[in-house]
């Protein structure tokens, strides 16, 4: 039996989901452009309508005028063809780190999806070349800093426009190359962007939206992982599983909170007999875990709605209505929904970091861990005094948590008036999305540390004379983890294992609840 090739992701009139962008970003599915003649004609009609307006010397923002505050400056027809190149050229001032390959693919996907609506006045050839960049994995090198999130992601997206035109650099076959060289290698002519095409490529929300898709997927998996870690810590700390009783959560029925409690009941096989309790009520980081994680769980639906509506929108300016032969000037490049979603997500995720950090603090402290060794050291008694187990890991986790919490300051409220006060209210959506990615990175570090420590705690507890068998889900997870992370008996440097755990999290290696 042969493996069936994955279905391509079709860019055209169809709706894209976050999962489609994630699959494309991870090179798990190929791409294709909708290719029926009716669709191609509809796309072509927008560019043809613009050409007809030029023949009539119509006034079109960004086509026969300057950009932004310069919209009052008329551009004579003999200079109209040069205007797109000037737009992406003077915006070539990005700084900071380069977006990684996964993020760059997400950006290209978000921009292509927007242009496929057919209201941006671009040619079919531009859509085909953008799709070919995805298909051949030609990735513009995009600096991540320099966008205020309205008038769209102008500066970072200028690197997409420039590389389609054979300028600047791309990553191709793992090498940093001049875009012109890659075009020659593939036998392509670089695009000469038509009036409105550079503006259509740049004047949108593709960078913040692409990053938001990736952030959402990471947060969704982190929610499940944090729930599994909590279940392991309930076992390690001999917590009270009755805190997750179904009847209890029926009294406060937030759906996401109820889902997290249900996952915990399943992980803990809560219907089985329980061990004697050390405390009637556990500390909040165990008892209230469904209430903390449930806020993220309940928020994912509206976060998805904000992100996917933006992903599937035409978000440039002006909008070209070729059917009605109208040019509609507006502000769809404003990324306020993504800004709010990402500011919210980083707050939700940082609370997960704080929850897991508190659980780890209980695990390592013999005053609160109900008989586990100090710092979770597995050393025998005659060497216990020189072994310190997870002491430094807990310190590091506290540092990562503090940094995650510090980064929860909302970016969207820091609007700056820019570009001669034309862009006088901006979204800061790209900064919010970058912040969210950073908070996720830090929280995944906290999760990695707490997961390895929880597994150590479960192992230590299993050595008790009266230890009960682990519930099936946790027993399977414990055995999987021990393959990569053996018990810490004599002190060892754990950096390598923490980095491996982060890799496993990035790969979504463990099958969890969803």
N, C-alpha and C positions, 0 to 999 in steps of 0.2 A: 504494500500500500504506500503510495507516494504522498509526501506532504503537500497539501494544497497551498499555492501561493496566496499571501494575504491580499484581501481586496484593497484596491487603491482608494485613497481619499480623494473624492471628486470636488474640485473647486468650480463653482458655478452658482446656480440658483439655490442649491440645497443648503440646509442648516448644518453648521459645524458645531460639535460639542467639544468641551474641554478635553475629553478623552481622545478625540481625533488629533488635536494639537499635540497632546502628550505623545501619542503613538508616532506622529510625524517627527517630533523633536528627538525621539529616541531611535529613529530610523527603523521602526518596526513595521511600517506600512509605506508603500510607494504613493505617489501623487499622480493625478491626471487632471486635465482641464476639460470641463464640459464642452462637447465638440459638435453638437447638433447645429444645423445650419441656421435655425431660427435664433438660437442663442448668440451665435457669432454675428449674425446680422444686427441683433439688438445692441451688442457691444459696439460694433462698427458705426452704428447710427449716431452715437454720441459724439465720436470724433468727427464724423462728417458734418454734423450740425455746427460744431465749433468752427470748422473750416468755412462753412457757409456764412457764419457771422463775420469772420475775418474778411471774406470777400466783400461784405457790406460795410466793413469798417465799424463793426459794433464794438462797444466798450465792455470788456470782460475783465473782471479782476484777475490779476496774475497772468493774463494773456496779453492784453493790450495796455495794462497799467503796471506800475511797480508793485512791490509786495508790502504788506502790512501798512504802516503809516504812509508809505509811498504810493498808496492806492490812488492818490490824487494826481500822480505824475503819469501823464500819457506816454506810452511807448509807441513811436512811429512804426508802421508796418514793416519797414525794412530791418528793424531790430527785433521783431517779435520772435524770430527763430532762434536768436541768441539768448533770449531771456531764460529758458530752462537751465542752460548750462551755468549761467551766472548764479541762479538760485542755489544749486547744489554746491557750487564752488565757494561762495562766501559763507555758507554754513559749514564748511569743513573745518570746524574749530573745536571738535569734541575733545575732552580730556578724560582722565581716569582710566580704570582698567577696561579691557575689552570684554564685551559680552562673550560668554563661552559658546561652544558650538550648539548645545541644546537650546539656549536662549535665542541665539541668532536664527535658528530654524523656526522657532515659535514666532519671532518677529516677522520673518518672511511670510509665514502662513497667515498671520493676522492681516498683513498689508494686502496680500493677494485676495483674501476673502472679501475685504472691503471693496476693492476695485472691481471684483466680479459682479457687483450689483448692477453695473452698467450705467451708473449716473455720475461718473467721474470724468467722462470725456476722453478716455484713453483708448488706444488701438488694441485690437486683439493681439497684435504682435508683442505688445508690452506684457500682457498677461501670459503669453506663451513663454517669453523669456524669463519672467519671474518664476513660473512653474518649472522651467528647465533648470534654474539655479537650485531649486529644491530637489529636483530629480537627480541632478549630478552632484549635489552637496557642495555647491560653490557658495561659500559663506563670506559675505562682506565683513571686514574687520571693523566693528562698530564700537567706538568709545561709549561707555555707559553714562557719562556725565555731560550735561549741557542742555537738558530739556526742562522747561517749566510746565510742560503738559498742556499747553494751549499757546499758540496756534499749532497744536499737535506736537509730535516728537520731531520737530524740524531738523535739529542738528544731527541726532543719531540717524534719522532716516535719510539724511543727505548722503550717507555712506552707501545706502542701498541704491539710490539714484545714480551716484557716481560710478559704482562698480558695474551696474547695468550698461553704463555708457563707456565702459572700458577704461575707467580711471580708478585710482587708489588701489588698495590691496584687498585680497581675499585669502581665505584658507581653502586649499583645494588638495585633496589626497593627503591631508595631514601636513602640508607645507604652506608657508606664507609666500604668496605669489602676487605679482602685479596682475590686476584684472585683465589688462590688454593681452598679456602673455597667455592667460587661460583661454581667452576668446580665440586667439590664434591657434592654440593647441586643438581646440574643439572645432575649428573651422567656422566659427561664428563671426559675423560683423557686429561690433558693438552697436548698441542702439543710439541713434541720434534722437533725443527726446523731442517730441512735438510740443507745440504750445499747450499748456495745462498739464502735461504729463509729469514733469518734475514736481509741480505743486501737488498733483494728485498722489504721488508717491510719498511726499514728505509731510503734507498738511493733514496728518491723521494720528490716531492713538495706538499705532501698532506696537510700539516698544512696551508701553505700560501694559497693554492688553496681553501680549505674548508672555511677559513676565508674570502677569496675574494668573494666566492659565497654569503655568508651572507651579506657582505658589499654592494655588488651590489644591492641585494634585498632591503636593507634599504635605499640606496640612491635613488632608483627608486621611492619608496613611498614618500620619503622626497621631491623629486621634485614636485610631485603632491600636497603634503600638502603645500609646500611653495607657490605654485601658488594660492591655495585656500585662504591662509592667506593674500596674496597680494590683492586679490579681495576684501576681507573683509576690508582691510585697505584703499583701494580706496574709499569704501563707508564711512567708519568712518572718513576719512580725506577730504571727498568731493572732491576727485581727479577727473581728467579729463579722462574719459574712451576712448576718441578719440585717446589717445596715443596707443591704441591697434587695431586700424583700420586695416582691412584686406588689403586694398590697400597700406597702409604704409609698411607692411611687405612683400608685393610682390616686393618692391624695394630693399630689402636686404633678399633674400630668403633662409637663413639657415633653414633647415627643422625643427630642434628642437626649434629654436627661434619662427618660425611660429606656431608650435604646442602650445607652451606656450601662445602666444598671442591669439590663437583660444580658448584655455581653459578659458582665462580671459574674452574674449568676451562672451562666453557662461555663465560663472558665473555672469557676470554683465548685462546680457541681453542687450547688447550694442545697439541693434536696437531700444530700447525703448527711449522715450524722456529723456533727461538728465537735471539735475538741473543746475542753473546758476553756472559758474565757478569762483572760487576764484583766480585761476592762469591759465594763458594761457598754461604754461608748468609746470607740477609738478616737484618736486625734483627728483633726479635720482633714488632713491630707489623705487619710484613708476613707473616713466616714463620708466626707463631702466630695469625693472624687467624681461621682456622677453629676453633681451639681456644677463642678468646675468644668469638666470635660463636656457636659451637656450643653453648655452655652455655645461652644464651638460646634458641636453636632447640630444644634438647632439653627445655627447661622449659616451652615453650608448651603442650604437651599437658596436663600436669598443672595448669598455671595455668587453662587452659580448663575442665578438669573442676571445679576448686574454684569458679570463677566461675559456671559454668552450673548446677551443682547448687544453689548459693545462689539464683541467679536464678529457678529453677523450684521453689523450696521455699515452703512456708508458714512464715514466720519471725516470727510474732507470738505473743502470749501473752495469755490462754489459748487453746488450740486447742479448737474447738467440734465435737464429734463428734455430729452430729444423728442419724445412723443408730442409734448405740448409746445416744443420749441421755446423753452424758457430757461434762463440762467437764474438760479436761486441762491442768493448770497445769505449765508447764515454763519453758525458757529459750531458745527458738529465736531470740530476738532477738539472741543473742550472735553477734558477727561475727568470730569467731576465724579462720575459714578465709579470709575476704577479707583480714583483717589480715595473716595470714602470706603470702598470695599477693602482696599489694601491697608488703609489706616486701621480699619476695624479688625482685619485679619491679624495684623501684627500684635494688636492688643490681646486677641483671643489666644494666639500661639504663645505669647510671653507668659500668660497665665498657666499654660501647660508646663512651661519651663519651671515656673515657681512651684507648682504642685509637685513635680518630680524631684526638684531640689529638696523640698521639705521631706519627702519620703526617704530620700537618701540620708538626710541628716538624722532621721530616726534609726535607720538601719545601722549606722556606724557607731551610735552612742549607746553604750551598755546600760545607761540609765533608762533608756526608753525602748530597747530592742528585745526585751523579754527573754534574756538569757543567751543571746548570740554573743560571740567574742567581740571585744573592743575592735573597732575598725574592720570588722568582718574578716580578721586574719584567721587563716586555717592552720597556723603554725602549732606544733605540739607545745605542751606546757613548758618544756625545758628551753624552748627558743622563743616563747611568746614575747619576752621582754625586748627583743631586738627586731621584731617584725611589726610592721605598721599597716599592712593590708591596704585598705582603701582610704587611708587618712588624706593623702595628697589628692586623690581623685575627688574626694568631697570638697576640698578647697577649690580645685579647678572648676568643679560644677557650680560652686557658689559664684565664682568669677564670671562664668558664661551666663548664668542666670541674671546677674546684676547688669551685664552688658545688654542682654535681651530686653530687660525691663527699661533700661535707659533709652533704648531705641523705639519705645512706644510713643514718643511725642508725635502727635499727628502732623504730617507734612502738609495736608490740605489747607490748614489754617494759615500757612506761611506764604500766601499769595504775594507776589511782587509785581509792581507795575513796571513793564518792560517795553522796549521798542517804541520809544518816544510817546509813551502812554497810550499807544494803540492797544497793546496787550496789557490792559490795566487791571484785569482780574483773571488770574490763571489758576490751573487746577493743582499743579505740583504732583500730578498722578504718577509720573515716572519715578520721582524721588520716593513717593509712598510705596510703589511696587518694589523698588530696590531695597528700601528699609524692610519690607515684609520678607524678602528673600534672606536678608541678613539675620533677622530675628529667627527665621526658620533654621538657618545654618546653626545658630547658637543653641536653639532648643533641641535640635537633633543631636548636638554634642551632649547636652544634658541627658537626653533620652538614652544615648549610647552608654554613658557612664552609669546611669541608674539601672539600665537593663543588665549590664554585666554584674553590677553589685547585687541586684535582686537575684540573679541566678546563683551567685555565691551564697547569698542568704538562704536560698532554697536548699542548696547542697549542704550547708552547715546544719540546717534544721533537720535534714533527712538522716543525720547521724544520731539524732536523739533516740534514746531507747524506746520511747513511746510514739515515735513518728508514724503518721498515717500515710498511706500511699497518696501520691499526688493525683488530683483529678486528671482525667485523660488529656485535655487540651494543654494543661500546664506540664504534664509529664512529657508530652511530645515536644513542646517548646524547650524544656529543660535539656532533653537529650540533643536536640539540634544545636543549642547554644554551646553545650559542652564539647562538641566537635571543633568549634572555633576558639572557645574560651574555657580552657581547663581551670579547675579550681586554683585559687591563689593560696598556696601553702607557705612556701618561702617567698619573701618579697621579690617582685620582679617589676621592671619598668613596663607599664601598661600602654604606652603611647601606641605601639603597633597594633595592639588589640582594639584600642579605641578607634583607630583609623579604619581597621577592618570592619568594625561594627557600623561605622558611618557609611562605609561602602555598601554593606548589606542593607542598611536603611534606604540609601539612594536607589538601590536595585529593587526595593520592596520585596526583599528576599523571603520573608516569612509570610505564609498565608495566615491571615488573622481572622477578622470577624466578617468583613463585607463579602 
